[in-house]
Amino acid sequence: MLLALTLTLVLVPWLSFLALDEVGRALAQMQSHDQLLTAKNIATVFNGREDLIADLPDRGDYESLVAPPIVGTVRLDGRVADWGAPPSEPSVFGPPGEDGSFALSLGNRRDMLFIYVEVVDDSRVYRDTGYLRLDNADQLRLSFVRGDGEDGRIAVMLSESGQTTAFWMDADWRFAEALDPDAALAGPPETRVQGFVRETEAGYALELRAPFDIFGTSIDDQAGPIRVFRLAFVDVDDPDSRAIRAVTHTLPASRNSETFGLVSVRSPETVKILEGLGYADLLIRVIDAERVIRAEVGSYRMTEAATERSWEARAMGWLAAAGDALGGLLREQPEPAVDGAETPLKAVTDSALAGESTALRRRVGEIETIIAGHPIISGGAVIGLIAVERNIDDILFFQRESIDKIALVAVSSFLVVLFCLIVFAGRLTWRIRRLRQETAAAIDDFGRLRANAVASGMTSADEIGDLARSVSGMLGRLAQHNTFLQRMPRTLRHEINNPLNTLHTSLEHLAQESAAVRDSKYLESAKRGVLRIGAIVENLADAANLEDSLVAEDPDVVDVQQITESYVDNYSAMHGENAVVYQGTGEPTYARIEDYRIEQILDKLIDNAVDFHRANSPITVQLDVRRGSLRLTVANRGPMLAPEIAASVFESMVSRRGAENRLHFGLGLYVVRVIAEQHGGSVRAMNLVDGSGVAVTVSLPIVDAATEIADTTATPVAAAV
């Protein structure tokens, strides 16, 4: 119950989590509104400026290949899943689906050009490393103008799935300028042409990464970072002749095969306008009606805000995660963050191109952002949109720090309260258990009072103290009543014996004075009544005085074997009508007990056996030793003992004799039990195995006679000396 009450403390951090969640949602809505206003302000600059939206350098003889930005981190693995969905379909060169054709997708990120090519090739021929010539195997050729104005040629060899090898080639595309590709493309990895080839069912999938700096520009430098290159797939199908079957270029067949393709990255004039606005911590995109990103300026933080956190907050960081999970289960989230790099941007783009401003939350890896879009209007038509994206890590950091503090305070309070409650409950339980043990020990198994007070909790002022004092008072009153009951037989014996003696004497004198009265049956009946009353009083007094007399005794070590054998012989001589058979150990068996107590036990047990034995059946007295105890058993053939009363026969005033035997009051077996227990033994009644009768066994601890005799003789010798 106390633990359940303690668990209600969880409501405090839960309510705090809900409050923080509402604050976080409010802050996110405020940021969304702020970003929508920013997008609207920027869109105002471009409203009616179709020239800026359509602004790209003059194509001339160039084929335009758009390389949109890539937001996430790219892993070279021959797949474009980590690019995000491209804004347009890949460009296909050559007859689609036929041998030698390929599909091309481009992207840019951090001054790097990413190229993804899916090649259709029905016969793969890999490079033979035994040849120096490189034009005799499937390969991808990259032609461009270098920054120094010279022609640049790189051949990427196609092979089994794995890392690719790139070579700077000579003018004839036959031999490499250097046999070691790393020597030709020296420098750190981010400045090299790197890639990964993956075999597909149709042919190859190739993912390349090349720095923009290796591509020169043949266009006016004022146009911005516009790069030109040509891509070609060289198909070799015969592994024996290794002759080139076909070469597929990124240019249509009607164009001059020596011209280059134009890689459009952004609109220069649009970029200048956006950069002049001076927005910080924002990623601003200008997207045209064809969903092509025409300009992109700025960036949002790609890592969480780094703020020094206290050791308490760091230690409770896992509790913050637990709080987030708990809050996710208990709160509503009408605007959850959407995973993925393209889906929210596409939704914002669709909404803005439809003329509606929209703001959505999205998650890119571990980073959560808000992206807001507003349409650009010209002549009543939507010609594009402004997309503004910003990291919300400041809001999340505020929530996390607050949750850390709340969790620390809540858990600390919970642990302190729980510890106090456990200590209180433990002490309370210990006091109650101790009082229960003392109360239970005050009365033995047979209902006798052993103590008249308890000591636990008597001085306490709480409810347990009141209970202890009540129990102690009850035991005291029970002790007084028990003392009264124990003294009553002795008092009654004295008070009743005097009139009984007078009555008995009067009956004797009456019999002497009149011969007629002497032979009267009524006189004999009166004498028997007097004797019966005297026996009753004597039995009650003996039972009441038994325990006191046993405590006062100083028992000696006696030979139980000899005493029992002698008793049975004397009993058989005096009561020949009842056959008693003795089975002893045949050797001395010692116990610390007075000899007349052994005889008293035998008196009660044999008297009980005689009353219940079957006529003409012997009574057996047996003495044996087992496990350090002697066992004295008296068995008789006769009615069996019911299991439900087997234990109660040793209580006082319990008798199974009939109503005609009124001089027995159920004290015989009670006396046997008291004697046995006062001497460290026990008594038990059981039915015989064959079901023919009952046996009563008394167990007493045996002693080593030699040790006991040495101890008793040492004292007088020492005294004499």
N, C-alpha and C positions, 0 to 999 in steps of 0.2 A: 504494500500500500504506500509506504514511504517512497519507494522507488518510483511508483506511478506518479505520485505527487511531484517528485523531482523532475520527471520527464516533461511536466507542463512548462518548465523553464525554456523548453525548445520554442515555445510560442514567441518568446521575446526576440530571438534572432530571426525567426521566420517573418514576423511582422516588419522587422528592420529590412530584411531582404526585399520584401514586397515594396516597402517605401523607396528603397534605393532603385528598384526596378522601375518604379513609376518616374523617379527623378531622371534615370537614364533615358527612358523613353521620351520624356519631355525635352531633355537636352538634344537627343537625336532629332526630334521634330523641329527644334529650333535651328539646328544645323542644316537640316533639309530645307527649311524655309529660307535660311540665309543663302544656301547654294542656289536655290531657285532664283532669288533676287539677283545674285551675281550673274547667273546664266542669262537672265532677262536683260541686265545692263549691258552685257557683252553683245547679246543678240541685237540690241538697239544700234550698235556700231555697224553691224553688217546688214541691217535691214535695207533693202533696196540696192545693195551692192552685189549684183550678180557677177560683175567683173572680178570681184575678189574671190567669190566662191569658185568660179571657173578658172581662176588664175593658175596656169601651169606654163612652163617654158614652151616655146614653139617646138612642136614635134619635128618638123622638117622631114628628113628621111628616116626618122627614128620610130621604132615600134615601142609604144608605151607599155611598160611592165610595172604595175603598182606594187610597192612593198609596204603594206600597212604596219603600224607598230605592233609589237608583241609585248604584252604587259608582264606575263609571268616568266619564271626562269625556265629556260629551254635546256633539255637534256638530249644530247645527240644519241638517238637510239633508232633512227630510221622510221620514226613516226611523228605525226604533227598533233597528237592529242594534247600536248602541253603548250601548243601555240594558242589555243583557243580557235574557235571556228573562224575561217577567213571571211572577210566582208563580201567576197564575190567568189564565183566558181573558179577553179584552177584553169589556167590557159593550156589548151591542148595543141600540140604541134605534130604534124603528120596526120595521116588518115586515122581517125579515132579507132582504137582497138586493133589496128593492124601492126604487123611486125615492124619495129623500129620507131613507132610513135611514142610520145611521152607527154605527161601532164606536169605543168610547172606551177608551183606556188612560191611566193616570196614574202618575206617579212623582215622587219628591222627592229633592233633593240640595242641600245647603248653603242651606237656607231658600228654595229655589226650587221652584215647582210646574211640572212638565213635563206637557204635554197632547199626546196623539197621537190624531188623529181620521182615520178612513178613511170618506169619504162616498160614497154611491152616488147618482150624478146622471147621468141619461141625456141631459140637455141643459144644457150649461154656458152661463151668461150672466154676462159680466164687467161690472164697473162702467164706466159711460160717464163719463169725466172732464168732459164738458160739462154734466152735471147736478150741482147742489148736493145734491140728495136722495141718500141712500145706501141707501134701502130698496128699490131697484129692481134689485138684482143679487144673485147668490149670495153669502152671507156666513155667518159663524159669530158668534153672539151670546153674550157672557159676562155674566151678571147675578150680582151679589153685594152684600153689605152692606159698606160701607167702614168703616175704623177709626173714623170720626167718627159712625157710625150712619146716614149717608145712603146711598141706593141708588147703586150703581155699575153703569154700563153701558158695555161695550166691544164694538165691532163690528170683526171681523177680515174684511177683504174678500178673497174668493177670486179668484184670477187665474191667469194662465199660470204655469208653474213659475218660482219665484224667491222673493225676500223678500216677506213680507206687509206690509200696512199696517193699523194698528190706530187706531181713533178712539174718543174718549169721546163718547157719544151722549146726545141729549136724552131726555125721558121717552117720547116717541112713536116713538123709534127711526127718525126721519126725517132729521134733520140732525145734523151733528157739532157739539159744543160749541165746537170750534176747528178751523179748516180745516187747520191744520198739525198733523199728529199728534204731531210731536216737541214742539211747544209744549204739547200736552195731557199728554204723558208725558215731561216734562222730567226730566233727571237722567242719571246714568251709565248705560251699557247694562245693567248687572246689575240696575237697578231698573225697567226698562221691560218692557212686554209685547212680545216679539219672536217671530218665527216664520218658517217657510219652508213654502211650498205646492208640492206636486208633483202634476202631472196624472197620473192613472192611467187604465187602460182603463175602469174602472167609474165614475170621477168624479174625486175629489180625495183627496190625503193631506196632512194639515196637522199640523205639529209646532210647538207653542207653548211658550214659557217665560215664566212670570210670577212675580214675587216674592210670597211668602206675605203680606208686610206690607200689600199692597193689599186683601187679603180680611179683613173684620172677622169677629167671632164673635158669635153670638146665644146661646151656651151659657155656662154658668158658667166664669169664667176659671180656676178651679181644675182644670178638666178638661184643661188643656194646650192646645197650639196646634192646636185643631180649627177648620177653616175651612169655610165653606159658600158654595156658588155654584150657579148653574144654567147649563147649556150648551144652546144651541139652534142648529139648522141651518135657515136660511131658504132655500127652494128657489124660484128664479125660472126658468121654462122658456121663456116667450115673449119673445124679444128685442125685439119691437115694442111690445107693451103693457107689458112689464116688471112684470106683476102678480105678487104673491106667490102661488105655487101651494100651498105647505104649509110648516108650521113643525114640526120634530121636536125635542122636549125630552128632557132626561135623566130625566124623571119619567114614570111610567106614566100612561096616559090617565085612570085612576080617581082620581088625585091632583089636588089643586088646582094649577093651572098656575103659581100665584104662589109656591109653596113652593120651597125650595132643596134642593140635594143636599148631603150631609154628606161631607167629605173626611176620612177617618180616617187619621191619620199614625201615632199610637202610643198605647199605653195609659199614662195618666199615673201611676197608682200603681206599675205595673211599672217605669217609667222611674225613679221616685224610689228604688225599692229597689236597682236596678242602680247608680245614681249613688252611693248610700251605701256600696257595697262598696269603692270607691276604687281600682279597678284602672286602671293607666296603660298606655299604648301597646297597648291591646287594643280591638278592635271586638267588642262583645258583642251578640248578637241573641237575642231570645226569639221563637220561632216556634211557632205553635199546630199542632194536628193537621190543620188545613186548609191548612197551609203558608203561612199569612199571617204576616208579620212584625209582632208585636204591640208590640215595643219594640226600640230600637237605641240603644246608648250607647257613647261613646268612638270612637276611630278609630286606625288604624295609620298610620305614616308613609307618605305617598304618594310620597316622593322618597328617594333613597339617602342614607345617613348622610354628612354632610359633615365630613370629617376632613382636616386639613392633611397633605398627602403630600409627601415629599421629591422633589427634582427627579429623583433617580435613579429613583424609583418611577414618576413620571409619564413619564419617558423610556422606561421599559420596559413601559408599559401595554399596548402592542400585543403584547408577548411574553406578557403574561398571557392575552390573548385567544387567542393561538396555543396556549398551554398548555391553556386550556379546551377548544379544539378537539381537541388531541392527546389529552387525557384522555377526551374524549367518544368517541374512536375506540377507545381501549384499555381502557376500564373498563366494568364493568357498571353499569346504572342501574335497579335494581329498582323505584324509586319516583320516576319522572320528574315534573317539574312539569307540570301540565295547563294549557294556554292556555284563556282564556275566563273570563268573569265569573260564569257561572251553573252550569256543569257540575259542578265540585267541590262547590259549595254544595248542589246538588241531590243529589249522591251522599251527602254527609254527612247531609243531611236524611232521605233514604230510609233510611239505615242507622240513624240515631238513632230514627226513628219505628218502625223494626222492633225496637228494644230493644237495639241494639249501639252501643257507643262507637267512633268512627272519627276519624282525623286524616289529612288529605291536604294535599299541597303544590299550590299553584296559582299561575299567573302572570297578573297583570292589567297589560297593557302591558309596561313594563320592570320592574315590581315583582313580587317573588316572596314569597308568604305561605304560612303554614300555617293551615289552618282545622280546628278540632276540634269535634266535636259529641257531646253526651251527652243521653240522653232524660230527660224530666220524667215522673215516675210519680205516678199518683193512683188509689188503689183497685185496684192491680194492672194498670192500663191506662196506655198512653202517651198523655199529653194534649198533649205538645209537646216541645220540645228547647231546649237552650242551645247556641248556636254561638259559639265564641271564635276570633277571627282575629287573627293578629299577623304583622308584617313580619319576615322573616329576613335583612334587609340587614346586620345585625351579623355574622352568620355568613359571609355572602358577602363582606363587607368584609374580615373576618379572612383568608379564603381568598385574596382578591385581593391583599391586602397581602403575604401570605406568598409567593404565587406571584411577585409583582413582585421581591421580594428574592431568591428562589431563581433566577429567570430572570436577574436582573442578575449574580449571582455566577456562574451556570453559563455565560452567554454571555461574560462577561469572561474566565473561565478558558478557555473554548473558543477565544476569539480569541487569547489570549496563547499558549496551547499550539500553536494552528494557525500563528501567526506564527513561533514558534520552530522548529516543524517545517519550515515553508516555507523559512526561512533556512538551517536545517541541510541540508535536501534540496537547496536551490539551490547551497549551497557544495559539497556532496558531488558533485552533478552537474557543477559547473564543474571541480572537481579531476579527476574521472574523464575528462571531455571533454578537458581540457588534456593529461592523460597520454596519452590515446588519440591526440590530434593529434601530440604529440611522437614517440610510438612509430611512427605511420604515416609521419611525415616522415623517420624514420631510414633507411627503405628506399625506393628509388624504384620506378617501375613495372616496371623490368627486373631488380629483385632486387639492385641494387647498394647497399651499405651507405653511408649518408651521414653518420651520426653514431654514435659509440661509447658514448654515455651520454645520459640524460635528466636534466633539471634539476627538473622538477615533483615535489613531494612527497618529495624525498630526505631531508628533515630531519624529516618527520612521524613520530610514534610510533604511528600507528594502522595499520589494515590496508592503506589506500591507500599509506601510506609504505612498508610491506613490499613491496607490489606494485611500486612505483616502483623500489625498490632491486633487486628481482629482475629487472625488465626492464632496468635499467641494467647489471647484471652480465651478463645474457645478451647485450646489445649489445656490451659490452666483449669478451666471449669471441668473439663473431662477428667483431668487428673484428680481433682477433689472428689468427683463422683466415683471414680475407680477406687480411690482410697477408702471411701465410705463402704463400697461394696465388698472390698477385700477384708475390712475389719468387721463387717457385720456377722460373718459366720462365727468368729471367735466370741463376739459379744453375745450372739444368740446361744452358742454352746454353754456359756456361763449362766445366762439367764434361764435357759430351758432345762439345763441339767439339774438345777436345784429343785424345781417342782417335779421333775421326773423322778429324782431320787426319793422325794417325799411320797409320790404316788406309788413307786415300786415298794417302798418300805411299808406303806399302808396296806398294800395288797398282800404282802407276806404276813403281816400281823393278822389280817382278816382270815387268811387261810389257816393260821395257827389257832385262832379262837373258835372256829366252827368247822367241824368235820364235813358238814354238808356243803359248805362253801368251798372247802379244799378240793373237792372232786367236781366242782361245777365247771362246765365248759365255758361259761362266761368269764370266770376268773382267768382261765388260760388265755382266752382271747384278749382280755385286758392286758395280761403280761406281754403277749406278743406285740400288742400295739405300743406299749411303753418301750419295748426293745427296738421296735421299728423306728420310733421317733428318735431314740438315742443314736441309732445307726445313721440316720439321715444327718443329724447335727454333726456327728463325728466325721462323716465323709466330707461334708461341706467345709468343715474346719481344716481337715487334712489338705484338701485341695487348695484352700486359701493360703495356708502356711507353707505349702510345698516349695515355692520358688524362693521365699525368704530363707528357709532352712537350707536349701541347696547352695545359695550364695554364701552362707556362713560356713559351710563345710570346708575342711581341708583334706581332700581325698588321698588315699594311699594307693600304692601299686599292688594290685591283687591278681591272682591267677583265676581268670574267668572260667577256664576249663575245669578246674578242680571244684569251684563253687557250683557251677551248673550241674556237673555230674553228681555231686553230693546232694544237691537240692532235688534232682529227679529221683534219686534212690529213696530219699526220705518221703517224697510225695507218693511214690508208688507204694511204700510200706503203709502209709496212713490212709490212702484212698485207693484201695485195690480195685474198686468197681470201675475206675477209669484207667485204661491202659496208656501209659506214657512211655514212648521209645526215645532214647537219647542217642545221637550220633555226634561225637566230638572230634577234636583234632588229634587226640592221642598224645599230645605234648603240651607243656605249659603255654598258655596264651595270656599275656599280661595287658592290663588296661589301668588307667588312673581313675579309680572310682571306689566308693565304699562298698564293702561286700554285701551289706544289707540292702543297698540299692539294686544290686543284681538280683537278689532274692525278691525284692519288691517288684521289679520288672517281670520276673518269672511268675509271681503270684497273679499279676494282672493279666498277662498273656495267656497263661494256662486256664485261669478262671474264665476268660473270654472264650477260649477254644472249647472248654467243657460245655459251656452253654449252647454252642452252635454245632458241636460235632454230631455225626450220625452214630446211632446206637451201635455198640459192638465194634466200632472202628477205633484204631489207636490214634493217639495224639503224638506228633513227632516234634522233638526238640533237637535242633541241629546247630552246631557251632563250627564255623569255618573262618578262614582268613583269606582275604583277597585285597590286593593293592593297598597294603598298609592299614587295613581296617579289619576288625573282627565283626562277623555277622552272626547274630543270635536270632534264629528263626523258629517260630512255633507255628505248625501247620496242622490243620484238622480237616477231615472229610465231612462235607455238609453243604448247606446252601452257599451259592456263590455271592460275591459282593458286586453290587451294581456299580458300573463305572462312574456314574454321576455323584456317588457318595463316598468314593474311595478316599478322597482327601478330607472329607468332613468328619470321618469317624474319630479323628484324633482331637477334635474340638471338645470343649467341656459341655456337659449336659446334653450330649448326643448319644442315643442308644437305639439299637435295632432289636432289642428284646421285646417280647410281647407284653401286653398290659398285665398279664398274670404275674410277671416277675417285677414287682414294684420296688424291691429293695435296691435295684441298680439304677443309677441316675446318669450314666454315660460319663463317668469320671475315670474309669480304669485306663482306657487307652490314652486319655488326656494326660494322666500321671506319667505313663510310659514316655510319651512325647516330651514332656517337660524335663524328665530326668535325662533322656538321651541328648536333648539340645543343650542342657546346662553342662554336659560333659563333652561337648564338641562333636556329637554324633547326630544321627537322624533316624527316622522311623518311616516305614512304608508298608502298606497293605496291598496285596495283589491276589488274584485268583491263580490257582494251580494251573499248570500248562494243560493237563488233561481235563480240566473243568470239573474236577471232583470235589473241590473245596477251596479254602482260603489259607493264605500264609501271611504272617506279620513278621517283618524283619527289622531288627534294631541294629544299627551300625555304630561302632565306637572306635576311635583311633587306638591302635595298639602302641605299646612302648617297649623299649629295650630294657629288659629286667636288669642286666648286668650294669648298665649305665646308671639306672635309677638307684640300685642298691649302693653303688660306689658313691653317689652323691649324698645319700642319706647317712652313710657311715663316716664320711669325711668330717662332718661338723663336730660330732662328739670327740673324735680323735684329736682334732686340732684344739678343741677346748681343753682337753686333758693335758696336752702339752703346754 
